[in-house]
Every structure is written in structure tokens, then in C-alpha cells.
Amino acid sequence: MADYAITNVARRIVYTGSAGIGPYAFSFPVLTSTDIAVYKNTTLLTLTTNYTVTISPTTGQGSVTLVVAATNADRITIVGARSIERSTDFVTGGDFFANTLNTELDSDVIFVQQVAETAERSLKAPVTDPTSINMTLPYNTTRANKFLSFDADGNPTVTNAVGTYKGNWAASTAYIVYDIIKDTSNNNIYICLTAHTSTGSQPISSNADVAKWSLLVDAASATTSATNAATSATAAAASASAASSSASGASTSATNAGISAAASAASASTSTAQAVISTTQASNASTSASNASTSASNASTSATASAASASAASTSATSASGSASTATTQASNASTSASNASTSAAAASTSATASAASATTATTQATTATTQASNASTSAASAAASAAAALTALDNFDDTYLGAFSSNPTLDNDGNALTTGDLYFNTVGNELRVYNGTTWQAAAVSAASFLTVSNNLSDVANTGTARTNLGLAIGTNVQAYDAELAALAGLTSAANKGIQFTGSGTAATYDLTTAGKALLDDADATAQRVTLGLGTLATISPTGTADATTFLRGDNAYAVVSVTPTAVSDQANSSTGYFDLPVGTTGQRPGSPTSGNMRYNTTTNGFEGYSGTAWGSIGGGASAGGAIYENTTTISSNYTLTTSTNGFSVGPITIAATYAVTVPSGARWVVL
């Protein structure tokens, strides 16, 4: 027996494993160490093998110590787990000890707390819900692979849909959570997050209500990416063409520069040759002049030497003078030719320098053209990659959102197998459908499954107003909390048990026997009399008077007879009739007798009557013509002599164990 109160406390507590082996305390009272279950994470531990329990003898609270230490990553859960059973039974007339009763009552309270703790962790309807609500889930085969939702009455149901397709977005339209729409300005697909009435215009991305929508399919970005890729490809092609043109121009410039350099080199070579020729001519002219001077000197010598040769000398001098003049002219010509040759050589050198500069410029332009061609090629490759990525993204989108069809497609737009999550719009059902890996199902939830302002939830901040709006006023539409109903709910059902109230707000069960059930299922009192075998006895109306009453005659018929001393025998079954009294042993005496009861005791072989406090012998019972009075030798019940009376018995007399004969003060009991 527990000598402590079972306090009102939740019968579950959860710890992290930071305390190692513990101890881990629990504050709910228990009767024995097997009244709890201990979990390490999700594993149920075994008493003694995995943990030990210490219980306070004054409070019933205690602690758990683990055999193997836990870590911070572990979760230790202690929960009430007393076996719900009744191990004792009280029998009529048997022992009824307080400790046994206390244990049973403590167990009942613990059982109720355990059930309450389990119920707190379950999905349940509010106590203020209508009594018509049925929280039973559909059959397992009905709810398999489905979404849990609630019907218009709030009862659990299941659905395949995850959204309701409302078509193209429109202003001044009431949208609710999970509505799906299409933005016709860019073909984007959105799902509603917050119920509202639409305003403004498209696109949704710049609408004031954009936060109330979530983008499902970004068709605008895919289209933009494809357009950008196409533009990049076009630009790359133009860059490649320009680079090719630049390369061709650079090649032409290089060719022209080469030709100019060759011409300049040829011109320089020619000028050099002319300069050599002019120099040779000048040298020849100088030699002629020197020869002329020698001739003049020779002529003068000849003139001096020979007067006779004066004329010849004069002629020779004249000739020499002409030769000198010719030589001077030729020298001047040679000098002019040399100057011209020098000028030609300078021009040729300048032309060569210009040609070299042109060649360098051509080479630089060729290098630049090559670089531009390489850059153009890189740009073209990048544009091609961007275009390929855009096409891939478009293809992926095209494979996920297949478009509009009148029936469920069996392959994607590339002819490949369908994949989980594929979407398409069914033009017959006007709904968006999603592929779940096995079959197509609607991707929308009916608006009837949601609670909105139109469903009387205009004021959810005030619970009383919300209940009134929903027709759930406590005491008017729904049952308020009732202690009697709670007491009945706390009982444990079992076969052959009835229910009774044992006090205000308390209830208990009792054994319901076969005989009791036979009476309870009778339609009326008549049927119950038949079950009890009472016949018509219980239906006879009392007709007795001061001198007469109703009796059962010997022929099992009832009649009103006189009870006056002189007329009893006349009213019996015959002129020599009799008057029946109950007959039985001492042990068969009535359990609750009343004053005036009479019977014949076969144990004492005598008539007896009840005085209001005890049974006592009454006249009669003598034998041998009234000469001998007999009494039993054993007293097997408590007896008290009537006050102011005496009694006697013939011994020996034995008073059975546990019984007594009480003689009041002033009275005597004599045993002869």
C-alpha cells in the first residue's frame, strides 16, 4: 500500500543525456519500479539490465540510474507504464482491508493519468467542437498515399489534390490558399499563400500582392534566357565575321607592305649603281684634265724650245684649252650625276625606312587581327555554350511542364519516360495535374476543404464569438464539461460489468450477473415478473381489512380470509384446514427481519418470533400431549433476553463460537 498521495502531475519527463548515467529524476508518484518505462532515444530499456530505479517511501517519486552512460546527443525519456489490470477482487462477506482498497484506488488514479498523458500527445478535436464531429480516420486502404484534409463539417477525410487551378489571373477575384493561377503577361505559374481579393495588374512580380503568391513555374526567366542566348549567338557570329574581315585586311596590308619594300630595295639598288657610274665618270674626267695639263706643259716647253714650233704649239695650246674646257664640263656633269645619285640614294633610304615602318604596321595589324579573331572565337564558343545551357533549361522545363493535353500523357515531350513531379494542364477537367511516379493526379485542393471568413471564422481572436458564429455555443449547441460524464469516461470497460454513480462526480462498475442481465433486457414489469417466476402474486391489490387479509390457499389460489381467532380455520382450504407459516433452519432466518415476524425453526424444532431486536421462542412445540417441552442443545446465533423478563433452558447448552447470549440487568436466565 502507498502511504502517500497520487499528485496531479504529468506522468512523463524527457532529458538529454548530459548527466551520463544519471540519476534522472521523475516527479510523478509510482507504486513499484515496474510502473515506469525508460527509453534511450527510441529504444525501450530493460529494468535491471539497462537501468535501476530508486523510489522515495514518503512521496512515491524517484529517479533512474543507467547502467551505460548516455551522451549529450542522447534523449532519455521516463513515462508512466503501470500495467492496466485489476489483481484483486472483493467478495461478499470477505475481507475488506484499507490497504488493499488504497492500492486499488491509487492504481485507478495512475491509470487515468497515464491515459491522459497519452491523450495529450494525440491529434484531437477541441472540447468545444460539436458533438456531431466524427474524428475517426478513413480505412487504411482509403487513406494510403493520400493527403489528410477535412470536409465541410470538419470531419477527417483524404484527398489527392495539392492545389486548385483557377486559370488566368484576374483582378477583383477572391483567391484562397493553394489556388493556382497563370500570369498571362509572362506565362509564369503561381500558387496562393494568403487568401485575398486581387487588385492591380500583371505581372504578379510587380503587383502589390506579390508576397501573397509563390512562384511555381518561372516561364519568364526561361524565355529570357533563351532570348539572351540567341542574341549572344548572333553577336558572336557578327564578331567572328568582323574578325575575319580584319584578318583579310591585315593580310592585304602585309602583302602591300612587302611589295613596297621590294620596290624600295630595287630603287635603292638602282641609285647605288648610278652613283658608282657617276663616280667612275668623275674619276675619268679628272684623269683627262690631268692629261690635258700635262699636254699644255709639254706644249709650252716645246714653244720655248722651238720657235719654229710656235705655230704648232699655239695650235696645240688652243686644242689643249678646248680639251680642258671639255674636261671641266664633263667634271661638272659628273658632279651633278653624283649629286643626283646621292639624292636618289637618300630617297631610296627614306623609301626603305617607310617600307620597313609599313611592314611593322602590317605585322602589328596582323597580330591584332589574329587576337580579335581568337576573341571572336572565344565569344562564339561562350555564346554557343550559353545557348546550349538555355536550350537545356528550356528542354528541362519542357520535360517538367509538358503543356496542355486533353488526356494524361504517357511520355514527356522528348519521348522519354515520365518522372515524378511532371506537370501538365488537362483541358477537359480544366485542372493542373502532377505525376506521382505511378499515375497522374490533380494538383489542386478543393476550396471546400479550407476554413475561410465565409465559413463563420470572421472572428477567431475571440473564442466565444467564434463558437457562436459556428453554432457551437456551450450549453446551447454543445455539452459543457460535466463531472459525471468525466467520471464515466474514466471507467475501464469489461465484460459483464454495470455502471453506477458512487457519489457526486464519481462512478464505478459492478458485476452484472446473468440473472441481472435477464431482468434488464425485459421490456416491462410484466416480463420481469415472468423472469422472476412471480406469476400474478405481485399484481394482487391489497384487499385486507382490520379483520381480513389476502392469503394463498392450498389450491394455489388467492382469497381474502378473516383473521379473527374463531374464523381462521373456517377460511382455510377445508373445515379441517391449517394456517401456513414459513419453515426453515436458524441459518435461513431473514437477513433484515422486522418486529412481528413469525416462523417455524427446524433447527430448534419450535416456533419463534422477532421482537425488533432478537428472535425468541413463542408458544407451542410441546409434545406428549403438552407434557414435554423440548429445546435445542446448541445456541448458534446471538440472543438478548427481553428487558424485564426471565428465561430458562434445560442443559446441557452449548453456545457456538463467535455467538453470545445477553442477559439484561435485572433479568435471569436459568439452565436446568
Secondary structure by P-SEA (a helix, b strand, c coil): cccccccccccbbbbccccccccccccccccccccbbbbcccccccccccbbbbbbccccccbbbbcccccccbbbbbbbbccccccccccccccccaaaaaaaaaaaaaaaaaaaaaaaacccccccccccccccccccccccccccccccccccccccccbbbbccccccccccccbbbbccccbbbbbbcccccccccccccccccccccccccaaaaaaaaaaaaaaaaaaaaaaaaaaaaaaaaaaaaaaaaaaaaaaaaaaaaaaaaaaaaaaaaaaaaaaaaaaaaaaaaaaaaaaaacccaaaaaaaaaaaaaaaaaaaaaaaaaaaaaaaaaaaaaaaaaaaaaaaaaaaaaaaaaaaaaaaaaaaaaaaaaaaaaaaaaaaaaaaaaaaaccccccccccccccccccccbbbbbbccccbbbbbcccbbbbcbbbccccccccccccccccaaaaaaaaccccccccccccaaaaaaaacccccbbbbbbccccccccccccaaaaaaaacccaaaaaaaaccccccccccccccccccccccccbbbbbbcccccccccccccbbbbbcccccccccccccccbbbbbbccccbbbbbcccbbbbccccccccccbbbbbccccbbbbccccccccccccccccccccccccccbbbbcc
